């Protein structure tokens, strides 16, 4: 058999043995740069599934829509990243579609930052693969494990232990704390976003003779040697509370920033749209969204003056621990393609834009205005 005939036979065999996944990119875009891999290249083939030790490795990544003799209807899945579709015209999606294949929406960026505005995408996607817990392929940005090292979340309706053990090893680190609240600001844009809340909270804390100190590139205080870990260590040593504020308000968007904070003996104060009970054990955090500013100030004061109650916020550490989930993780997609027993079902997200961002109309209008202003600059 000649070499060309052998290659043809191999391609025919592979097309039936493997699950072919096209990473769709606009024609003008770099072939292999994929947003969810953070400046790294997603290689063609099975290599990434093997390297990540996935349960299923019979998936094949491609960036060539014509890999199967030009018939892209035979692709098992087509993945569209939010950054690509918000910057492209629907007419640029030059694919032939079959009822059997899955069009997959992917994003680890928040829906507030990247709303999908074009109605073309309603009734377009079969599956969603995002940080949102109600996605077909949920990919939250953290992992939660119990004391048996079993993965337990995040997920909907998290079940936490009703009573947790108290041990002294975590409480001892609280003895030297003298300051109230610190905020490690990762980005200047984040500082601007929360400016009103910070001003009010700072004024309220001042009535108790407490301060709200800011650290980082945009803070009034600098991290030792510019090191984030050293900054977090300093906050753990000196402060009772740490503000953990995300860059965006979006349901279920709880980032690696929270995992960093939970690694230290300091109580996080959160503010956002997420249902934190699916991410954090009860009695491990203070949700500023649940209180007015005066009540929030009184809670801080009460916990500082009542150590036994303050120590309660660390009991969870005897039962759970957290790790950041790599954003490059791709195993779940291959698992879904293998374990989905209704691949022929043409189910669609009829109101996709609303599912992704319930306030998409406002977000899209704001983005449109910003685009106009930016073009005029």
C-alpha positions as CSV (number, residue, x, y, z in Angstrom):
1,X,0.0,0.0,0.0
2,X,1.4,3.4,-0.9
3,X,2.1,6.1,1.7
4,X,-0.7,8.4,0.5
5,X,-3.2,5.5,0.6
6,X,-2.0,4.5,4.1
7,X,-2.6,8.1,5.4
8,X,-6.1,8.1,3.9
9,X,-6.9,4.9,5.6
10,X,-5.6,6.2,8.9
11,X,-7.6,9.4,8.6
12,X,-10.8,7.3,7.9
13,X,-10.1,5.1,11.0
14,X,-9.3,8.1,13.2
15,X,-12.5,9.9,12.2
16,X,-14.6,7.0,13.7
17,X,-12.4,6.2,16.7
18,X,-11.8,9.8,18.0
19,X,-13.9,12.7,19.1
20,X,-12.8,15.6,16.9
21,X,-13.0,19.0,18.6
22,X,-12.5,22.1,16.5
23,X,-11.3,25.2,18.4
24,X,-12.9,27.9,16.2
25,X,-11.0,31.1,15.6
26,X,-11.8,34.1,13.4
27,X,-9.9,33.7,10.1
28,X,-7.6,36.6,10.9
29,X,-6.6,35.3,14.3
30,X,-3.5,33.4,15.3
31,X,-4.1,29.8,14.7
32,X,-3.3,28.3,18.0
33,X,-3.6,31.1,20.6
34,X,-6.5,30.2,22.8
35,X,-7.7,32.6,25.5
36,X,-8.3,29.9,28.2
37,X,-4.7,28.8,28.0
38,X,-3.2,32.1,28.9
39,X,-0.7,32.8,26.2
40,X,0.2,29.1,25.6
41,X,-0.5,27.1,22.6
42,X,-3.1,24.3,22.6
43,X,-1.5,21.6,20.4
44,X,-3.4,19.7,17.7
45,X,-4.0,16.1,18.5
46,X,-4.5,14.1,21.8
47,X,-1.4,15.4,23.6
48,X,-3.2,17.7,26.0
49,X,-5.6,15.0,27.2
50,X,-2.7,12.6,27.7
51,X,-0.6,15.2,29.5
52,X,-3.5,16.1,31.9
53,X,-4.1,12.4,32.6
54,X,-7.7,12.6,31.6
55,X,-10.1,9.7,32.1
56,X,-10.7,9.8,28.4
57,X,-8.0,10.5,25.9
58,X,-9.8,9.7,22.7
59,X,-10.4,13.3,21.9
60,X,-8.5,15.2,19.1
61,X,-8.0,18.9,19.1
62,X,-7.8,20.6,15.8
63,X,-7.7,24.2,14.5
64,X,-8.4,23.1,10.9
65,X,-12.1,23.1,10.1
66,X,-11.4,21.1,7.0
67,X,-9.4,18.3,8.7
68,X,-12.0,15.6,7.8
69,X,-11.8,16.0,4.0
70,X,-13.4,19.4,4.1
71,X,-16.6,18.1,5.8
72,X,-16.8,20.0,9.0
73,X,-20.2,18.5,9.7
74,X,-18.4,15.4,10.9
75,X,-16.7,17.2,13.7
76,X,-18.0,16.1,17.1
77,X,-17.8,19.5,18.7
78,X,-16.9,23.1,17.9
79,X,-15.7,25.3,20.7
80,X,-16.3,29.0,20.6
81,X,-14.5,31.2,23.1
82,X,-16.3,34.3,24.3
83,X,-13.4,36.6,23.4
84,X,-13.6,35.5,19.8
85,X,-17.3,35.7,19.2
86,X,-17.8,39.1,20.8
87,X,-15.2,40.5,18.4
88,X,-16.4,38.8,15.3
89,X,-19.4,39.1,13.0
90,X,-21.7,36.0,12.8
91,X,-21.1,35.9,9.1
92,X,-17.5,35.0,9.8
93,X,-18.6,31.6,11.2
94,X,-18.3,29.8,8.0
95,X,-19.2,26.3,9.1
96,X,-21.6,23.6,7.9
97,X,-23.5,22.2,10.9
98,X,-25.0,18.8,11.6
99,X,-27.7,18.0,14.2
100,X,-25.3,15.5,15.8
101,X,-22.4,17.8,16.6
102,X,-22.2,20.1,19.6
103,X,-21.5,23.8,19.4
104,X,-19.9,24.7,22.8
105,X,-19.7,28.1,24.3
106,X,-16.5,28.5,26.4
107,X,-15.5,31.2,28.9
108,X,-13.5,31.6,32.1
109,X,-13.9,35.4,31.7
110,X,-16.8,37.0,33.5
111,X,-20.1,37.6,31.8
112,X,-20.0,41.3,33.0
113,X,-16.7,41.8,31.2
114,X,-17.8,39.9,28.0
115,X,-21.5,40.1,27.5
116,X,-22.8,38.4,24.3
117,X,-24.9,41.0,22.5
118,X,-25.8,39.7,19.0
119,X,-29.2,37.9,18.9
120,X,-27.6,35.5,16.4
121,X,-26.2,33.5,19.4
122,X,-29.6,32.8,20.9
123,X,-30.6,29.3,19.9
124,X,-27.0,28.7,18.7
125,X,-25.1,26.8,21.4
126,X,-25.8,23.2,22.5
127,X,-23.5,23.2,25.5
128,X,-21.9,25.7,27.8
129,X,-18.5,25.3,29.3
130,X,-17.8,28.1,31.8
131,X,-17.2,29.0,35.5
132,X,-21.0,29.1,36.1
133,X,-22.2,26.2,38.1
134,X,-25.2,25.6,35.9
135,X,-23.1,25.1,32.8
136,X,-23.3,21.8,31.0
137,X,-19.5,21.5,31.7
138,X,-18.9,23.5,34.9
139,X,-15.4,24.7,35.3
140,X,-15.2,26.8,38.5
141,X,-11.9,28.5,39.2
142,X,-11.3,26.6,42.4
143,X,-11.4,23.1,43.9
144,X,-12.8,22.1,47.3
145,X,-11.6,19.0,49.1
146,X,-12.7,17.3,52.3
147,X,-10.3,15.9,54.9
148,X,-10.2,12.6,53.1
149,X,-8.8,14.5,50.0
150,X,-12.0,13.9,48.1
151,X,-13.2,16.5,45.6
152,X,-16.5,17.9,46.8
153,X,-17.1,21.2,45.0
154,X,-17.9,23.9,44.2
155,X,-21.3,22.8,43.0
156,X,-25.0,23.6,43.4
157,X,-26.5,22.9,46.8
158,X,-23.2,22.3,48.5
159,X,-23.6,20.2,51.7
160,X,-21.4,21.3,54.5
161,X,-20.8,19.7,57.9
162,X,-23.4,21.1,60.3
163,X,-20.9,21.1,63.2
164,X,-17.2,21.6,62.9
165,X,-14.3,20.8,65.2
166,X,-12.5,23.5,67.1
167,X,-8.7,23.2,67.4
168,X,-6.2,25.7,68.8
169,X,-3.5,25.6,66.1
170,X,-5.4,28.1,63.9
171,X,-6.4,30.4,66.7
172,X,-2.8,31.0,67.9
173,X,-2.0,32.9,64.7
174,X,-4.7,35.5,65.7
175,X,-3.2,36.5,69.0
176,X,-0.9,39.2,67.5
177,X,-3.4,40.9,65.3
178,X,-3.9,44.6,66.0
179,X,-5.5,46.1,62.9
180,X,-9.0,45.8,61.4
181,X,-9.3,45.5,57.7
182,X,-6.8,45.3,54.8
183,X,-7.5,45.2,51.0
184,X,-4.9,43.8,48.6
185,X,-5.7,45.6,45.4
186,X,-4.7,43.6,42.3
187,X,-5.7,46.1,39.6
188,X,-6.3,49.9,39.6
189,X,-9.6,49.3,37.7
190,X,-10.8,47.2,40.6
191,X,-10.1,50.0,43.0
192,X,-12.2,52.4,41.0
193,X,-15.1,49.9,40.8
194,X,-15.4,49.7,44.6
195,X,-14.5,53.3,45.4
196,X,-17.9,54.3,46.8
197,X,-18.1,51.1,49.0
198,X,-14.6,51.6,50.3
199,X,-15.2,55.3,51.1
200,X,-18.3,54.4,53.1
201,X,-16.8,51.5,54.9
202,X,-13.6,53.4,55.8
203,X,-15.7,56.2,57.3
204,X,-17.7,53.8,59.3
205,X,-14.6,52.0,60.6
206,X,-13.2,55.3,61.6
207,X,-16.0,55.8,64.2
208,X,-14.5,52.7,65.9
209,X,-11.0,54.1,65.5
210,X,-10.2,51.4,63.0
211,X,-8.5,51.8,59.6
212,X,-9.0,50.2,56.2
213,X,-5.5,49.9,54.7
214,X,-4.9,49.2,51.1
215,X,-1.9,47.3,49.7
216,X,-0.5,46.6,46.2
217,X,0.4,48.7,43.2
218,X,-2.7,51.0,43.6
219,X,-2.8,50.9,47.4
220,X,-1.4,53.4,49.9
221,X,0.9,50.7,51.4
222,X,3.3,48.6,49.4
223,X,3.9,44.9,49.6
224,X,7.3,43.8,51.0
225,X,9.6,43.5,48.0
226,X,6.5,43.8,45.8
227,X,5.6,40.2,46.7
228,X,2.0,39.2,46.9
229,X,2.7,36.1,49.1
230,X,4.6,38.3,51.5
231,X,1.8,40.8,51.5
232,X,-0.7,38.1,52.3
233,X,1.6,36.9,55.2
234,X,1.7,40.4,56.5
235,X,-2.0,40.8,56.4
236,X,-2.5,37.5,58.2
237,X,-0.1,38.6,61.0
238,X,-1.6,42.1,61.5
239,X,-5.2,42.2,60.4
240,X,-8.4,40.5,61.5
241,X,-10.2,40.9,58.1
242,X,-9.3,41.0,54.4
243,X,-11.5,42.4,51.7
244,X,-11.7,39.9,48.8
245,X,-13.3,41.8,45.9
246,X,-13.6,40.4,42.4
247,X,-12.9,42.5,39.3
248,X,-16.5,42.0,38.1
249,X,-20.0,41.4,39.5
250,X,-21.1,38.1,37.9
251,X,-22.9,35.1,39.3
252,X,-20.6,32.2,40.3
253,X,-17.5,34.2,39.4
254,X,-15.3,33.4,42.4
255,X,-11.6,33.5,41.3
256,X,-8.3,32.2,42.4
257,X,-8.1,35.4,44.6
258,X,-10.4,33.8,47.1
259,X,-8.3,30.6,47.2
260,X,-5.2,32.8,48.1
261,X,-7.1,34.5,50.9
262,X,-8.4,31.2,52.3
263,X,-4.9,29.9,52.7
264,X,-4.3,32.4,55.5
265,X,-5.7,32.9,59.0
266,X,-7.8,36.0,58.2
267,X,-11.5,36.4,57.7
268,X,-12.5,37.3,54.2
269,X,-15.1,40.0,53.6
270,X,-16.8,39.5,50.3
271,X,-19.1,41.6,48.1
272,X,-20.6,40.3,44.9
273,X,-23.5,38.5,43.1
274,X,-22.3,35.0,43.8
275,X,-24.2,32.6,46.1
276,X,-21.1,32.1,48.3
277,X,-22.7,29.2,50.2
278,X,-21.8,27.1,47.1
279,X,-18.2,28.1,47.5
280,X,-17.4,28.8,51.1
281,X,-18.4,27.0,54.3
282,X,-20.9,28.7,56.6
283,X,-19.2,30.8,59.2
284,X,-16.0,31.2,57.2
285,X,-16.7,34.7,55.7
286,X,-18.6,37.9,56.0
287,X,-20.8,38.9,53.1
288,X,-21.0,42.7,52.9
289,X,-23.9,42.4,50.5
290,X,-26.0,41.1,53.4
291,X,-25.6,44.2,55.7
292,X,-25.8,47.9,55.6
293,X,-22.6,49.7,56.2
294,X,-23.3,50.5,59.9
295,X,-24.1,46.9,60.6
296,X,-21.0,45.8,58.8
297,X,-18.9,48.1,60.9
298,X,-20.5,46.8,64.1
299,X,-19.8,43.2,63.1
300,X,-16.1,44.0,62.6
301,X,-15.9,45.7,66.0
302,X,-17.8,42.8,67.8
303,X,-15.6,40.1,66.3
304,X,-12.4,42.0,67.2
305,X,-13.5,42.3,70.8
306,X,-14.8,38.7,71.0
307,X,-11.9,36.3,70.2
308,X,-13.9,33.1,70.8
309,X,-16.5,34.1,68.2
310,X,-13.8,35.3,65.8
311,X,-11.9,31.9,66.1
312,X,-15.1,30.1,65.0
313,X,-14.5,31.5,61.5
314,X,-11.5,29.0,61.1
315,X,-13.1,25.8,62.3
316,X,-13.8,24.8,58.7
317,X,-10.0,24.4,58.1
318,X,-10.2,21.2,60.2
319,X,-12.4,19.7,57.5
320,X,-11.8,21.3,54.1
321,X,-9.1,22.8,52.0
322,X,-8.9,24.6,48.7
323,X,-6.8,24.7,45.6
324,X,-6.9,26.8,42.4
325,X,-8.1,24.9,39.4
326,X,-5.8,25.4,36.3
327,X,-7.6,27.4,33.7
328,X,-6.0,25.1,31.1
329,X,-8.0,22.1,32.3
330,X,-9.7,20.5,29.4
331,X,-10.5,16.9,30.6
332,X,-14.2,17.6,31.3
333,X,-14.9,18.4,27.7
334,X,-13.7,15.0,26.5
335,X,-15.6,13.3,29.4
336,X,-18.8,15.1,28.3
337,X,-18.4,14.0,24.7
338,X,-17.8,10.4,25.8
339,X,-20.5,10.1,28.4
340,X,-23.2,12.1,26.7
341,X,-25.7,9.5,25.6
342,X,-27.9,12.0,23.7
343,X,-25.5,13.4,21.3
344,X,-28.1,13.3,18.6
345,X,-30.4,15.6,20.6
346,X,-30.5,19.1,19.0
347,X,-31.1,20.9,22.3
348,X,-30.2,24.6,22.2
349,X,-29.9,27.5,24.6
350,X,-32.9,29.4,23.2
351,X,-32.2,32.5,25.4
352,X,-28.4,32.1,25.6
353,X,-27.6,35.8,26.0
354,X,-29.9,36.1,29.1
355,X,-28.5,32.8,30.5
356,X,-24.9,34.1,30.2
357,X,-25.7,37.6,31.5
358,X,-29.2,38.3,32.8
359,X,-28.4,42.1,32.5
360,X,-27.0,41.7,29.0
361,X,-29.0,44.6,27.5
362,X,-27.5,47.1,30.0
363,X,-24.0,45.6,29.7
364,X,-24.2,45.7,25.9
365,X,-25.4,49.3,25.9
366,X,-22.6,50.3,28.2
367,X,-20.1,48.5,26.1
368,X,-21.4,50.2,22.9
369,X,-21.1,53.6,24.5
370,X,-17.6,52.8,25.7
371,X,-16.6,51.7,22.2
372,X,-17.9,54.9,20.7
373,X,-16.0,57.0,23.3
374,X,-12.9,55.0,22.8
375,X,-13.0,55.5,19.0
376,X,-13.4,59.2,19.5
377,X,-10.3,59.4,21.7
